[in-house]
Amino acid sequence: MLIKGTVHKFGANIDTDAIIPAKYANISDPAELGKHCLENADAGFATRVTNGDILMATTNFGCGSSREIAAWSIKGTGISCVVAISFARIFFRNAINIGLPLLECPAAVEATASGDVLEIDLAKGSIRNLNRNLTFQAAAYPDFIMELISTGGLVPYVRSRLTTE
């Protein structure tokens, strides 16, 4: 799975309340959640995202409450992947469960700025910064996680497994 998009970079400790403010917790439509994604951290973020863009942050991205709508709001903007130095573990699981890929790669984060264009090969874990002609290596996903992401998340993955078995 190849991903190519423009980077929107944030700093450390972006918590789930910053990703999607609690006042939107009653919304279940990802596209509607996406309109409010990160609005407290960057009011114009959702309007600048183009489908396929990449979200980047430094450390502890997704800390705070375990609400799954934080990952859904990111997916609802059209963001195709999140790259960070580190993620809060519950957020990591929630994102993978909805088919939003995340990569931990400190070197890529440190050498990339907002506006740079990345090309990511999820199967290999490679990250190419096309603006700076740099390549980085993150851990590649195991085959079953790649299949889970490519089918759109845990629920579609389980449905497809149940219909084929």
ABEGO torsion letter per residue (X at the ends): XBBBBBBBBBBBGBBAAAABBAAAAABABAAAAAAABGAAABAAAAAABBBGBBBBBBBGBGBEBABAAAAAAAAAAGBABBBBABBBAAAAAAAAAAGBBBBBBAAAAAABBBGBBBBBBAAAGBBBBAAAGBBBBBBBBBAAAAAAAAAGEAAAAAAAAAAAX
